Structure formats: C-alpha cells, structure tokens
C-alpha cells in the first residue's frame, strides 16, 4: 500500500510536469507515512510547478 501511494505521487508529478528530478523521486521513495503521501498527491495535482512542490515537501520533511 505504501509503495502504491509513493507511485501515485510520482505518477502525478510526471503527468503534470513531465521531468521529475531523480532527487525528488528518491525523497518521495523514502517516505513511510501514508497520510503524508496522500497530502503530497493532492499538492502534486494542485501546485503550479515542480519547484513549488519541492519547496512544499522540504517544509514538511525538513522544517526549520
């Protein structure tokens, strides 16, 4: 189930933005929290750019 959630986030990013940096794929692949992945899927669908998504992810997993 967790792997499917990761794949869904990555698929959504690839559909919206075509090129997804491998570093971003690696970060998503390490996430173990299904609720976080569900949140990221929503953001992948709604945010305007891959850099916006990366910034959002960084805030969640690397809070200052």
MDTraj code that builds the backbone (N, CA, C; nanometers):
import mdtraj as md
import numpy as np

residues = "UNK UNK UNK UNK UNK UNK UNK UNK UNK UNK UNK UNK UNK UNK UNK UNK UNK UNK UNK UNK UNK UNK UNK UNK UNK UNK UNK UNK UNK UNK UNK UNK UNK UNK UNK UNK UNK UNK UNK UNK UNK UNK UNK UNK UNK UNK UNK UNK UNK UNK UNK UNK UNK UNK UNK UNK UNK UNK UNK UNK UNK UNK UNK UNK".split()
xyz = np.array([
    [0.0822, -0.1207, 0.0000],
    [0.0000, 0.0000, 0.0000],
    [0.0866, 0.1271, 0.0000],
    [0.1891, 0.1264, 0.0830],
    [0.2744, 0.2452, 0.0898],
    [0.3474, 0.2678, -0.0423],
    [0.3917, 0.1604, -0.1052],
    [0.4612, 0.1729, -0.2336],
    [0.3662, 0.2279, -0.3393],
    [0.2420, 0.1839, -0.3373],
    [0.1417, 0.2327, -0.4325],
    [0.1185, 0.3827, -0.4122],
    [0.1156, 0.4269, -0.2880],
    [0.0965, 0.5693, -0.2586],
    [0.2142, 0.6514, -0.3115],
    [0.3353, 0.5996, -0.2928],
    [0.4534, 0.6692, -0.3463],
    [0.4450, 0.6801, -0.4982],
    [0.4104, 0.5680, -0.5616],
    [0.3998, 0.5659, -0.7078],
    [0.2947, 0.6646, -0.7575],
    [0.1856, 0.6780, -0.6847],
    [0.0797, 0.7712, -0.7244],
    [0.1295, 0.9152, -0.7234],
    [0.2054, 0.9513, -0.6210],
    [0.2607, 1.0869, -0.6131],
    [0.3565, 1.1109, -0.7298],
    [0.4452, 1.0166, -0.7525],
    [0.5433, 1.0308, -0.8608],
    [0.4737, 1.0348, -0.9964],
    [0.3740, 0.9493, -1.0161],
    [0.2981, 0.9498, -1.1420],
    [0.2303, 1.0842, -1.1657],
    [0.1682, 1.1391, -1.0613],
    [0.1003, 1.2683, -1.0752],
    [0.1997, 1.3774, -1.1142],
    [0.3167, 1.3752, -1.0519],
    [0.4194, 1.4741, -1.0865],
    [0.4655, 1.4571, -1.2310],
    [0.4852, 1.3333, -1.2739],
    [0.5297, 1.3083, -1.4116],
    [0.4238, 1.3499, -1.5134],
    [0.2982, 1.3266, -1.4826],
    [0.1897, 1.3659, -1.5733],
    [0.1817, 1.5179, -1.5841],
    [0.1917, 1.5853, -1.4714],
    [0.1787, 1.7317, -1.4718],
    [0.3014, 1.8033, -1.5255],
    [0.4194, 1.7563, -1.4859],
    [0.5412, 1.8332, -1.5124],
    [0.6425, 1.7615, -1.6013],
    [0.6122, 1.6411, -1.6440],
    [0.6963, 1.5580, -1.7311],
    [0.8279, 1.5173, -1.6673],
    [0.9187, 1.6096, -1.6483],
    [1.0500, 1.5755, -1.5930],
    [1.0517, 1.5974, -1.4423],
    [1.0701, 1.4876, -1.3693],
    [1.0787, 1.4947, -1.2242],
    [1.2229, 1.4614, -1.1856],
    [1.2894, 1.5520, -1.1144],
    [1.4285, 1.5255, -1.0762],
    [1.4418, 1.3950, -0.9967],
    [1.5479, 1.3216, -1.0244],
    [1.5682, 1.1933, -0.9559],
    [1.5826, 1.2120, -0.8049],
    [1.6365, 1.3260, -0.7622],
    [1.6489, 1.3527, -0.6186],
    [1.5113, 1.3609, -0.5529],
    [1.4168, 1.4199, -0.6238],
    [1.2809, 1.4312, -0.5720],
    [1.2155, 1.2936, -0.5649],
    [1.2344, 1.2128, -0.6672],
    [1.1816, 1.0756, -0.6666],
    [1.2411, 0.9986, -0.5488],
    [1.3704, 1.0153, -0.5249],
    [1.4364, 0.9476, -0.4127],
    [1.3769, 0.9914, -0.2791],
    [1.3520, 1.1215, -0.2639],
    [1.2928, 1.1720, -0.1390],
    [1.1544, 1.1119, -0.1167],
    [1.0729, 1.1111, -0.2201],
    [0.9378, 1.0558, -0.2094],
    [0.9445, 0.9067, -0.1774],
    [1.0388, 0.8370, -0.2369],
    [1.0530, 0.6925, -0.2176],
    [1.0913, 0.6549, -0.0752],
    [1.1408, 0.7500, 0.0016],
    [1.1806, 0.7227, 0.1400],
    [1.0698, 0.7518, 0.2408],
    [0.9612, 0.8125, 0.1973],
    [0.8531, 0.8494, 0.2889],
    [0.7759, 0.7245, 0.3303],
    [0.7536, 0.7113, 0.4608],
    [0.6854, 0.5947, 0.5173],
    [0.5428, 0.6245, 0.5654],
    [0.5027, 0.7492, 0.5627],
    [0.3748, 0.7936, 0.6192],
    [0.2696, 0.8062, 0.5086],
    [0.1655, 0.7215, 0.5141],
    [0.0636, 0.7243, 0.4085],
    [-0.0162, 0.8540, 0.4082],
    [-0.0403, 0.9127, 0.5244],
    [-0.1158, 1.0386, 0.5264],
    [-0.0338, 1.1513, 0.4636],
    [0.0958, 1.1503, 0.4841],
    [0.1832, 1.2487, 0.4202],
    [0.1825, 1.2285, 0.2691],
    [0.1883, 1.1044, 0.2249],
    [0.1856, 1.0762, 0.0811],
    [0.0529, 1.1192, 0.0187],
    [-0.0565, 1.0997, 0.0914],
    [-0.1876, 1.1439, 0.0415],
    [-0.1891, 1.2959, 0.0258],
    [-0.1346, 1.3652, 0.1233],
    [-0.1239, 1.5105, 0.1179],
    [-0.0375, 1.5529, -0.0010],
    [0.0746, 1.4839, -0.0207],
    [0.1637, 1.5168, -0.1321],
    [0.0970, 1.4924, -0.2668],
    [0.0144, 1.3902, -0.2756],
    [-0.0579, 1.3646, -0.4001],
    [-0.1487, 1.4827, -0.4327],
    [-0.2189, 1.5326, -0.3334],
    [-0.3053, 1.6496, -0.3556],
    [-0.2238, 1.7700, -0.4021],
    [-0.1079, 1.7895, -0.3398],
    [-0.0229, 1.9022, -0.3778],
    [0.0346, 1.8839, -0.5177],
    [0.0691, 1.7611, -0.5528],
    [0.1220, 1.7335, -0.6869],
    [0.0200, 1.7696, -0.7940],
    [-0.1062, 1.7542, -0.7606],
    [-0.2138, 1.7837, -0.8555],
    [-0.2435, 1.9331, -0.8624],
    [-0.2260, 2.0047, -0.7514],
    [-0.2729, 2.1432, -0.7465],
    [-0.1651, 2.2511, -0.7560],
    [-0.0423, 2.2212, -0.7162],
    [0.0612, 2.3252, -0.7201],
    [0.0996, 2.3588, -0.8636],
    [0.1502, 2.4801, -0.8829],
    [0.1768, 2.5322, -1.0175],
    [0.3060, 2.4839, -1.0820],
    [0.4012, 2.4390, -1.0008],
    [0.5299, 2.3998, -1.0592],
    [0.5967, 2.2915, -0.9756],
    [0.6928, 2.2265, -1.0369],
    [0.7699, 2.1244, -0.9660],
    [0.8516, 2.1884, -0.8539],
    [0.8968, 2.3116, -0.8743],
    [0.9731, 2.3791, -0.7685],
    [0.8830, 2.4143, -0.6501],
    [0.7565, 2.4495, -0.6762],
    [0.6618, 2.4718, -0.5666],
    [0.6418, 2.3431, -0.4868],
    [0.6308, 2.2314, -0.5582],
    [0.6137, 2.1023, -0.4913],
    [0.7366, 2.0701, -0.4071],
    [0.8545, 2.0904, -0.4631],
    [0.9787, 2.0628, -0.3898],
    [0.9866, 2.1481, -0.2639],
    [0.9502, 2.2758, -0.2757],
    [0.9502, 2.3634, -0.1593],
    [0.8523, 2.3178, -0.0533],
    [0.7348, 2.2750, -0.0963],
    [0.6337, 2.2248, -0.0031],
    [0.6857, 2.1004, 0.0683],
    [0.7426, 2.0085, -0.0082],
    [0.7964, 1.8857, 0.0504],
    [0.9079, 1.9173, 0.1493],
    [0.9961, 2.0084, 0.1131],
    [1.1059, 2.0453, 0.2026],
    [1.0548, 2.1014, 0.3345],
    [0.9481, 2.1799, 0.3302],
    [0.8902, 2.2344, 0.4534],
    [0.8363, 2.1232, 0.5423],
    [0.7815, 2.0188, 0.4805],
    [0.7232, 1.9100, 0.5584],
    [0.8275, 1.8172, 0.6186],
    [0.9306, 1.7864, 0.5415],
    [1.0264, 1.6873, 0.5907],
    [1.1524, 1.7490, 0.6508],
    [1.1733, 1.8774, 0.6263],
    [1.2908, 1.9466, 0.6816],
    [1.2482, 2.0802, 0.7410],
    [1.1600, 2.0767, 0.8412],
    [1.1130, 2.2048, 0.8968],
    [1.2277, 2.2810, 0.9624],
    [1.2191, 2.4122, 0.9521],
    [1.3242, 2.4972, 1.0102],
    [1.2930, 2.5291, 1.1534],
])
top = md.Topology()
chain = top.add_chain()
for i, resn in enumerate(residues, 1):
    res = top.add_residue(resn, chain, resSeq=i)
    for name in ("N", "CA", "C"):
        top.add_atom(name, md.element.get_by_symbol(name[0]), res)
traj = md.Trajectory(xyz[None], top)
